[in-house]
Amino acid sequence: MRARLLPPALAIVFATLLCSVALLISGANPLDAMSTMGAQMFRGTTAVDTINSATVYYLAGLAVAVGFQMNLFNIGVEGQYRFAAVVAAIVGGAIELPPVLHALVIILVAAFAGAAYATIPAILKVARGVHEVISTIMLNAIAGGIVAFLINPEQFGVLSGNSVSTEPISESGWIPGVPFGNAGTVFGFVVIAALLGFGYWVLLNRTRFGFDLKACGESPTAAIAGGIDAKKMAFVALVVSGAVAGLVALPEILGRDHVYGINSTTGYGFTGIAVALLGRNHPAGIAFGAVLWAWLDKSAVSLDNIGIPQEITTIMQGTIVLSVVVAYEVVRRAEMAAEQRRVGRALADEPAGVREGGAV
Amino acid sequence: MSSSTSDGAADHPDAVVLSGITKRFPGVVANSDVNLTVRRGEVHAVCGENGAGKSTLMKILYGMQQPDEGSIEVDGGPVRFRNPQEAIRAGIGMVHQHFMLADNLTVRENVLLGAEKLFGIGSAARKRLAELAERTGLRAGPDTLTERLGVADRQRVEIVKVLYRGARIVILDEPTAVLVPQEVDELFDTVRTMRDQGYTFIFISHKLDEVRALADTVTVLRGGTTVGTVDPQVVSSRQLAEMMVGSELPSPDTRESTVTTHELLRVRELRLDADDGSDRALLDQINMTVHAGEVLGIAGIEGNGQTELVETLMGIRKASGGTIELEDAEGRVRDLTHASTRRRREAGIGYIPEDRTRYGLLLSQPLWANRMLGYQSRPPVAKGQLIDRGAARSSTEEIVAGYDIRTPNIEVAAASLSGGNQQKFIVGRELSCDPVLLVAAHPTRGVDVGAQAMIWEQIRQARHRGLAVLLISADLDELIGLSDTIRVMLRGRLVSEADPARVTPTELGEAMTGVSEIHQAEVPDEGVQG
């Protein structure tokens, strides 16, 4: 447990110190900045915004984490979610179904579209050995083009004001939120995200599939010798990652915007990478990472009010990710050495102890 | 720079004195109060079982590791090496068990690489190289590509390399492990000649006949400490062995035969093409049958297709031709030629891979998770698509108890066990799941003598219960002791067959190099006696 909680704590402390130094150099008072940001935590609108953003980040983080479990770096979550969002929004706007069913269909369409888009790098990887980082980065660029093409009024889009977007989804397809009065409304999708996190945990820890996935991630050679089809696992992991990625934009589409437009926010896929790293691919860890990230994003705006550049939070986010990766590795090695010592001590009384471990 | 350092102190009789060396690693004491005195101009053998601390001691002498306690003297003066470069400057050279040569460079380039400052790269260097080649019996020309050389010549290049750098004290780390008996004799002749020219050798080995044949003095290590220093002419092999092991010797002998006529594994005309696009075959015309209760041993110099044979049988590589059939526990004959590794395992093949850390274990995961590896699709650990953690844990406890695995509990990561215990765990995992056939590649490589005896005993008992075993090993004593039939593998083919009750290691060695066939083989590519 200590091995899991210590690294992010260290990373956050280190990042805070570094940002304080940066603030001091630029002539601002770090304590002011911290207290202003801290106070935001308890302001209703920021809190609701934070939770809503965190929901989106959490989904993106889960999508990336599925790939990370077997050492696949799915940078393509960005492209996959945007492709899935535009397809789901078009389908959702075109059909009319009873409530619940309508939303369910949109969710399924999004998951399928994300999975389909991830199938391309999956096939390339398994059949041709193309590294997923290369193929998914390129597919991200292509996804941008596809989105622009599909929401063009000549295809499926509609022009409203000077912005283009998909046809609005009728109310039967919405997912109602939880209203908090003036503070805003929390996305109903937060429940689905939490369920998904639980499902992810069950999948990894209680199923054969999860065992195979983790075995492949830890040692492809041992996995193959243990009868696991490593290629199949790579394929499935990428496709599942893509399916989860397909849901990333849905909290906003089904809970607030009801369309996917040219102005919809991009970049959630990249945030997902940072959040998954921060949470060490653990469902609870990712949740923590998503909330932290969202809070930094949302409370940054308040810094402008006291004359501190809000970009300081970007520095902070970057440092946190960098230092958390280093800290995890350092702590992991220290824990491994400590365990070997512990095992050695526990067996020290036995006569064969020294010789047994001697092949060093 | 020449060997002036050693000449300056040449009147001192002792080339190397190690006293009170202690080295601790996390969890183990690899060396504890080791003392070693090597006289100038002798061949000094350092003996001990795997894991007795020989390698660690030599790494300390060669500056690769620093001792926690104790002192080192070279030519009478105290030294403290922080890295191998300093040891080389003091006149110590080491020939590693695994060669450190660049295949795509010539002999001369390999020798000169990194030592250009000594004699340049011109005619002075050539002259020095020719002189050393003469001295060490290296017959390959200086411009031959290293990849063209055989193992024995590569080893000589390694020796030339250390001499070129001015070594007067040469550490040979298990130099015979990779050689066949004939090459061993040639190496020993070279070593004796060089000893007479004034070189000092430290010869690391656990093969007693070789030690007695070559060494002037023997120091025995056991359990990380020195047991004693003796004259090999005075003590018998038996006495030496008992010094090494500390008690009665384990023996792999399994003379009473349990071989039945019941065929379990049948391999016909198996072929595996190289995947580099050439039509070279890595395996060709492999025909073999393993019966219930039989251990079929495969002898061969490493790199003659044994690894490929094992991987093709396990489905890790796809056969290019031929058939593999196995009779499963229910008595159905299954054609496994195109089956996946998982289906083969489910049909009842247990597998002890040759490299346990790469192929046998998930190092950072706990033992009970490692228990599932290879068995995750079957009860007791699988419950439909789910994993039964409770059953996995309790069956891991049974393996730990039944196979004497030294671990505080089953939650520790596999990496924190010692090598011998890791191997016992793998053997326990594979045997406890009642396989029909066990494919065992080097099952006791790199484990201590206690674990070795235990693994031999487990294989023997399983064979008694009717298990068919395919045993691949580089240890000829293990092969001869455990096998009911021995087949020799050479360049991807099974070339001859031997009866372990009658064959000698020398005969096997000759067959392994292709020098001669073993004449007692009645049917060269098929058939089993008994």
Interface residues (C-beta under 8 A of the other chain):
Chain A: R206 T207 R208 F209 G210 F211 D212 K214 A215 E218 S219 T221 A222 A223 I224 A225 G226 G227 I228 D229 M336 A337 E339 Q340 R341 R342 V343 G344 R345 A346 L347 E350 A352 G353 V354 R355 E356 G357 G358 A359 V360
Chain B: F25 P26 G27 V28 V29 A30 S32 E49 N50 G51 A52 G53 S55 T56 R222 G223 G224 M314 I316 S340 T341 R342 R343 R344 R345 E346 Y351 P353 R358 Y359 G360 L361 L362 L363 S364 Q365 A369 M372 L373 G374 Q376 S377 A382 Q385 L386 I387 R389 R406 T407 P408 V412 A413 A415 S416 L417 S418 G419 G420 N421 G446 V447 D448 V449 G450 A451
